[in-house]
Amino acid sequence: MPDPICPLCDRPIPEDVPQSLHHLIPKLKGGKGGPTVLMHHICHREVHATLSEADLARTYNTPEALRAHPRLAKFAAWIAKRPPGFASKIPGKRRAR
């Protein structure tokens, strides 16, 4: 069976690569038990470093909307050139709270 594809970067997610489930609507905003997508852990971290829970619930609650966000689109284009197992040790700048 082929590896699942990350909805943010469009790269395969091999079994041995850090991965996590992203709730399309954050659990804190009523998404518990709602739809999830499997993502590379690095992609998932970037989503949460970029967007607030409120923004995720209100506007960025589909893979298409996430890919359309300017910072996430730039990240996805950058990470797409890396191998599926790539994991950066340097966290991106966190969004202002």
N, C-alpha and C positions, 0 to 999 in steps of 0.2 A: 504494500500500500504506500502511495507517495506521502511525503511529509506534508503536514498542513502548511498553508501559506499565510504569512503575517498580513493582516489587512492594512497596515500602515505602510510597510516598506516593500511589500510584494515579494519578499524572499521566502524560501522554504524555512520551516522551523524543525530542524532535526531533533530527535528524541533527547540527545545528550547536550542540548543547548539550553541555557537558562530561559525559561518561558513563564508566562503568567496569564491568567484569565483577566480580561478587562470587562468590567460591567459597563455597558453602553450608557446606562443611566446609573450614576453612583448610588451605592447602597444607602448612603446617608440622605439621598434625595428621593428615596422611594423605589430604587432599582433592585432591592434584594429579591432574588428569585426571578429577576428580569433577564433579558438577553445578554449573553457574554460572547466575547471573541477571544481566541487564543492569540497571543502576541509574543514576540521576542521580549524578554524582560527589559532590555535596553530601550526598545520602542515604547513599552508601557511606561517606563520611568520618564521618558521624554514627554509623553502625553500629560502626565500629572505634574511635571515641572513647568509645563507651558500653560495649562488651563486650570481654573478653579473648579471645584465640584459644581458650583452653580452654573458656570459656563458649559460644563460637560452635560449637565442635565437639560439645560435650556436650549443650547444651540448645537453642540458637538456630540450628538448622541447616535451617530451612524458612522461607519467606517469612511463613507464618502465625505461627510462633513469634517472628520478629523484630517483627512488627506487634503482638504481644501484650505485649512488654516495655514496662513503664510509661513509661520515658523515650523510647523510640522511638515509642510510640503518641502521646505528647504532641508530639514533633517532627513526626511525619507529619501530625497535625491542623493544626499551625502551617504547615508547608511547603505543604500542599494548597491553601492560600489564595493562594499565590504563583504567578506565571506559570511555565510549564515551564522557561524559561531562567534563572530566578532563581538567583543564586549569591552567597552571603554572603561578604564579605571577612573576617569576624570568626570565627575558629574557636571552637567550643564548648569548654567546660572538659573537659580530658582526664580520663579515669578514673584513679584511683589504681592504681599498679602494685604 
